[in-house]
């Protein structure tokens, strides 16, 4: 079982997330491949497909009893293929790297955890080994959410790329829509109109100040502070009309300890102040998708076990982006993130360092064996 050969097979299968790219292939074909691969190696295979065409595969190797269970988690969906430099589905090896869409994010991690699980279970283990190859992490993470409705474990490793550094925290995010209300009128009648776009300017200035205040606030030791930015803006109908509405979509990135309700309260305080101080200012705030930040216990048994198998002092890090670690943690499963080295996630050129792929496979194999024995 060679993780390099397996990775080449995985990269050659189109698994573009159709929620990101309309018409994308989805995860069905790669799920079929995974099912056959795991069954050939004696795993019990479960196909979870609440959304047709968007399956997640969970492979289970049951232990003899009395040991701790571990879940290995990774996503099999990728971002789009358009604009990739070369054939994104034709894995190419050059100078110790494998190039292709998903090599780094994150089919390299998938290949490593599959081979590690198979190697570790060649001999009996007391605990169960659960390998969750999930759909949709690149969009809404319904794959891991569906898996957690049916499976749990004593601990988990998410094999998102981390440059072989032990990742123990990451930020969350909350999306909001702010609708600034104006009053439509002919451009020649300013006494009748209220310019929603101009009123929105007051909010944008206040939002920029909130960002500065956050940057000067309490810092998390690995992640720093939370952030906020305006992502989208739309408004107006035509040049000769006062705009009746202006919509701003914004994103608030959160550090551990910052809740969606806290971020909503911050924004409501800004809007209440503007309503009280700016003539004719009216706005509504709507909270959208929210994902929690994540922070692992550095003294958790799985963390200590993995670090013991590194063979060198660990680099402890955090990520500014969100991962499925937060969902596992919220479900009561202690976890960490540990994955390959490389570059090019979502970029025109993507590659994995093959030596790191081999190293990840070895570390995972040792960690599984020790934790589940």
C-alpha positions, 0 to 999 in steps of 0.5 A, a space after each residue: 500500500 503506497 500512499 503516492 499511488 493511491 493519491 494519484 488514483 484519487 486526483 484522477 477522479 473529478 470530485 468538484 463541489 457542485 455547490 461551488 461550481 454549478 455542474 461540478 461532478 460531486 463526490 459519487 465517483 470518488 465514493 465508489 472508488 473508496 468503497 471498493 478500496 476499503 472493502 478489499 481491505 476488510 473494512 465495514 463501509 457505510 455510504 451516507 447520502 442524505 443529499 443525492 449525489 453528495 455521498 460521504 464514506 465512513 469505513 470502520 475497522 472494529 477493534 477486539 474491545 476495550 480500547 479507545 476509538 479514533 476517527 480520521 476525517 478528511 474531505 474528498 471534494 475539491 474546488 473547481 478545475 477552470 484556470 488550472 495550469 495544465 490538466 488538473 486531473 492528470 497527476 504529475 510528479 516532478 522534483 519530489 512533488 505531485 501536482 494536480 487539483 486536490 493534491 494539497 487540499 486535501 486528497 494527500 491527507 485522504 491518501 495518507 489516512 487511508 493507508 495508515 488506517 489499513 496498515 495499523 489494522 493489519 494486526 488486531 487493535 482493541 479500539 475501533 478505527 473509523 475513516 470518514 471521507 466526507 463531502 462538501 467541506 469546501 462549501 457548507 460541511 454537511 458531510 461531516 455534519 451527516 457523519 456525526 449524526 451516525 458516528 462518534 469516537 474517543 478522538 479524531 484527527 483531521 488531515 487538512 494540510 498543515 505542513 506537518 505542524 500540529 494545528 491546535 486552533 483555528 478561527 470561526 466566522 459569522 456572516 451578516 447581511 445589513 439592509 440600509 433603508 432609503 426612500 426612492 425619489 427622482 434625482 431632481 427631488 432631494 426633498 423627497 428622497 433618502 439616499 440609502 447608499 450614502 447612509 450605508 457609508 456611515 455604517 462602513 466607516 463604523 465597520 472599519 472602526 470596529 476592525 481597528 478596535 478588534 485589532 487592538 483588543 485581547 489577543 489569542 496566543 496562537 490566533 491573534 484577534 478577530 477581524 471584520 470586513 465588508 464582502 459585498 455591496 449592492 444598491 440603487 436602480 438607475 442614475 436618476 433615482 435616489 436608491 431605496 435600499 443598499 445591502 452589505 454582506 460582511 464577514 466576522 472572523 472569530 477567535 476562541 471565546 467569541 460567539 455568534 451572539 457576541 458578534 451580532 450584539 457588536 453590530 447591533 450596537 453600531 446600528 443603534 448608535 447610527 439610528 440615534 445620531 444620523 438623520 433618516 438612518 434605518 437598517 436591519 441586521 440578519 445573521 447568516 451562516 455561523 461556524 465556531 472557532 476551535 481550540 484543542 486541549 494541548 494535553 489531550 491524550 491524542 495530541 500527546 500520542 501524535 507528538 510522541 510519534 513525530 520524532 522531533 520537537 513539534 511545531 504548534 500552530 493555528 490556522 486563520 481559516 475554518 475546518 471541520 475540527 470545530 464540528 468534531 469538537 462541538 460533538 464532544 470529540 477531542 481532535 487536532 489537525 495534522 497534514 501534508 506539506 505543499 502549496 497551491 490550495 484553490 490556486 492555478 498550480 497545486 502540489 504536495 511534497 511527497 516526502 511529507 505524504 510518506 511522513 504523514 502516513 507513518 506518523 498516523 500509522 503509529 498514532 492509530 496503533 498506540 491510541 487504539 491498542 
